[in-house]
Amino acid sequence: MTDQMKAVVLARFGGADVFELRDVAVPTVGPRQVRVRVHATALNPLDYQVRRGDYADYVPLPAITGHDISGVIEEVGSNVSEFGVGDEVYYTPQIFGGPGSYAEQHVADVDLVGRKPKNLTHLEAASLTLVGGTVWEALVTRAQLTVGETILIHGGTGGVGTIAIQVAKAMGARVITTAKAGDHEFVRSLGADEVIDYTSTDYVDAVSELTGGQGVDVVFDTIGGDALTRGPLILADFGRVVSIVDIAQPQNLIEAWGKNAAYHFVFTRQNRGKLDALTALVERGLVKPVVGAVLPLARMGEAHELLENRRSYALYGKVAIDVAGDTVALPARIS
Ligand SMILES: NC(=O)c1ccc[n+]([C@@H]2O[C@H](COP(=O)([O-])OP(=O)(O)OC[C@H]3O[C@@H](n4cnc5c(N)ncnc54)[C@H](OP(=O)(O)O)[C@@H]3O)[C@@H](O)[C@H]2O)c1
């Protein structure tokens, strides 16, 4: 083992150009931890929110950030029996709890780590951990979506939306999603039954029409804005609204009482159980991560720029980082 590794370090908060590729010390392994050779990571909006300083109180600088890992275990702690050296694993590091995934090696508590699905590449597996865990928490644990129910998933082409569509279909739901007109074929290919062009149509009217005035059982808010306030306008009685977007401004929920609506607010927490459930769906061919762009570790700033300005690109799903290699796959620029 070498005691140095390459890592992308955030030395100050700011734009996509603030990252520095540095040689840093490889972290040591505690008794209930594993050290992982990181093959791939992926980006989430949380990454650029952290980089900009939105969570400055939680991120002491300099920091290694990043929230998705797929790789191979190189060392296990003295009290670890569930994994061994050479095992392929994937996980989300503890958010705001130590070094993240933008590095060649990472040390994690073993309870966070899941066995990587056999039928996924590291780039695909890294693209699933945070968004997949979030979708599981939102649709299964909180909304308790069931067979035959109808769900509206806002933002079907995004990192979360692409997985939510597939998980909701695997659960037997009827899926309505929102996407720009040119993206409808893509979200249908993931399993969406109906698609609303959010740029030209009011989704409240469209959902009413698609459900014969009944409304949907679950609204999955991945976009913020007024989605919480308008949620009850498209809910069936006793419907559920699940939001993963924290908004600092007060929200008017007056319409929710008339529908006996339940609201769930999710900030995803990591554990192996959710990953194991996702692995089962992936290995049965029911869920496949969507990797829309790939860049090597040294081009992290460019990767951030891509995700932050995704509307300027034909970008579907995730921006992944080939940490162990130098793959480059970029989406077309559209504006
Ligand atoms: N609380 C949690 O635990 C948690 C976990 C994961 C993510 N999140 C949050 O969830 C949000 C989505 O994450 P992500 O990874 O999916 O982001 P992403 O990959 O950047 O995708 C964003 C998606 O939202 C769509 N969108 C934007 N405005 C829209 C609108 N008005 N109507 C319909 N669709 C719209 C985009 O579509 P276009 O391509 O058409 O613009 C895109 O599909 C972010 O705010 C993120 O911070 C929270």
The ligand as an ORCA input file, in Angstrom:
! r2SCAN-3c Opt
* xyz 0 1
  N     -33.110     15.367      0.186
  C     -32.329     14.462     -0.347
  O     -31.942     13.509      0.307
  C     -31.929     14.607     -1.785
  C     -31.272     13.541     -2.423
  C     -30.981     13.687     -3.795
  C     -31.325     14.863     -4.459
  N     -31.917     15.875     -3.787
  C     -32.303     17.117     -4.477
  O     -33.267     16.759     -5.475
  C     -33.146     17.597     -6.609
  C     -32.989     16.750     -7.867
  O     -31.780     16.001     -7.780
  P     -31.206     15.289     -9.079
  O     -29.997     14.544     -8.673
  O     -32.292     14.560     -9.786
  O     -30.813     16.573     -9.959
  P     -30.469     16.637    -11.512
  O     -29.830     15.355    -11.927
  O     -29.767     17.905    -11.760
  O     -31.906     16.675    -12.234
  C     -32.789     17.748    -12.093
  C     -34.042     17.409    -12.900
  O     -35.068     18.351    -12.600
  C     -35.703     18.682    -13.826
  N     -36.412     19.943    -13.663
  C     -35.920     21.154    -13.288
  N     -36.940     22.039    -13.203
  C     -38.085     21.376    -13.537
  C     -39.452     21.738    -13.614
  N     -39.878     22.977    -13.335
  N     -40.360     20.778    -13.946
  C     -39.954     19.539    -14.215
  N     -38.673     19.128    -14.166
  C     -37.752     20.046    -13.825
  C     -34.584     18.699    -14.820
  O     -35.147     18.595    -16.116
  P     -34.535     19.378    -17.395
  O     -33.362     18.562    -17.827
  O     -35.688     19.363    -18.328
  O     -34.144     20.749    -16.905
  C     -33.854     17.424    -14.397
  O     -34.502     16.305    -14.938
  C     -31.958     18.531     -6.312
  O     -32.456     19.727     -5.785
  C     -31.173     17.777     -5.228
  O     -30.422     18.642     -4.411
  C     -32.231     15.779     -2.467
*
